[in-house]
Amino acid sequence: MSALTTQRRLLGLLCVLLLLLPAQAVEDTVTLQVVGLREVCVEEYARSTAAVFFHYIVTAGGSGIRTTVRSSNGDILWYSEDEDENRVLLRPTMQNKGKFTFCFRNKEAGAARGKLISVTVASTMARDHSKREESEISKIAKRMKRATDEIHEIQGYLRIREQRARATTEVANTRVVLFAFAEVFVIISLTVANIFYVNKMFSRKRAV
């Protein structure tokens, strides 16, 4: 399996998933007959905000068809040469006003019946998806902002609590130091008083 085939299948799966999303979708399927050396075009109108899914397959009359997708102003949005099947997702642009032209050209001058092509075109309202994505992003942003505010509040509470604990510790340490100094002063005072008392007592005994 070539890388190109794998890429096409992945693109087709992505397109199908986009179509399955809960959005307003309009789908049209037609069968075209393209005789030899002729070109058949199909026009599809969609809102300027709509994404268009385009799928075609050659069902009879040979293989390969030249396919061109043009915008409303004639610019080529997509081109393919001699392929039997393809899937394309056309996203809305500022240049395109919502009109898509799908042209198929049979370069072979074979049978008069020509080639039969099954064409499916579906448009989905991309604006709904963008609003939904924007809503989800705004919800996530609000949750992140709420979580950030809560973190700031917790940090402020912890900061105030730390300041109060530090102040309480400093007051307690100051009281301990003061009590220690008072205790030392009392002990020294009692010691000095005892010394004076003992001296007076010995002096009285000598006098007697």
Residue pairs with C-beta under 8 A, 6 or more apart in sequence:
8 86
8 87
11 87
11 88
11 89
12 55
12 87
14 89
15 53
15 55
15 87
15 88
15 89
18 51
18 53
18 89
18 124
19 25
19 27
19 53
19 122
19 124
21 124
21 129
23 124
23 125
23 128
23 129
24 124
24 125
24 128
25 122
25 123
25 124
25 125
26 46
26 122
26 123
27 120
27 121
27 122
28 44
28 120
28 121
28 122
29 118
29 119
29 120
29 121
30 42
30 118
30 119
31 59
31 116
31 117
31 118
31 119
32 40
32 42
32 104
32 116
32 117
32 119
33 40
33 113
33 114
33 115
33 116
33 117
34 40
34 65
34 104
34 105
34 106
34 114
34 115
34 117
35 106
35 112
35 113
35 114
36 106
36 108
36 109
36 110
36 111
36 112
36 114
37 106
37 107
37 108
37 109
38 105
38 106
38 114
39 103
39 104
39 105
39 106
40 103
40 104
40 105
41 101
41 102
41 103
41 104
42 101
42 102
42 103
42 119
42 121
43 99
43 100
43 101
43 102
44 52
44 99
44 100
44 101
44 102
44 121
44 123
45 98
45 99
45 100
46 52
46 98
46 99
46 100
46 123
47 92
47 98
47 123
47 125
47 127
48 92
48 96
48 97
48 98
49 92
49 125
49 126
49 127
49 130
50 92
50 98
50 123
50 124
50 125
50 126
50 127
51 89
51 90
51 91
51 92
51 123
51 124
51 126
52 89
52 90
52 100
52 121
52 122
52 123
53 87
53 88
53 89
53 90
53 120
53 121
53 122
53 123
53 124
54 69
54 78
54 87
54 88
54 89
54 90
54 100
54 102
54 119
54 120
54 121
55 85
55 86
55 87
55 88
55 119
55 120
55 121
56 65
56 67
56 85
56 86
56 102
56 104
56 117
56 118
56 119
56 120
57 84
57 85
57 117
57 118
58 64
58 65
58 84
58 85
58 115
58 116
58 117
59 116
59 117
59 118
60 113
60 115
60 116
61 106
61 110
61 111
61 113
61 114
61 115
61 116
62 108
62 110
62 115
63 82
63 84
64 82
64 83
64 84
65 82
65 83
65 84
65 104
65 105
65 106
65 115
65 117
66 80
66 81
66 82
66 104
66 105
66 106
66 107
67 78
67 79
67 80
67 83
67 86
67 102
67 103
67 104
67 105
68 76
68 78
68 79
68 80
68 102
68 103
68 105
69 76
69 77
69 78
69 79
69 88
69 90
69 100
69 101
69 102
69 103
70 76
70 77
70 100
70 101
70 103
71 77
71 93
71 95
71 96
71 97
71 99
71 100
71 101
72 96
72 97
72 98
72 99
72 100
73 95
73 96
73 97
75 95
75 96
77 90
77 96
77 100
78 88
78 90
80 86
82 107
90 100
91 126
92 98
92 126
100 121
102 119
102 121
104 117
104 119
106 114
106 115
108 115
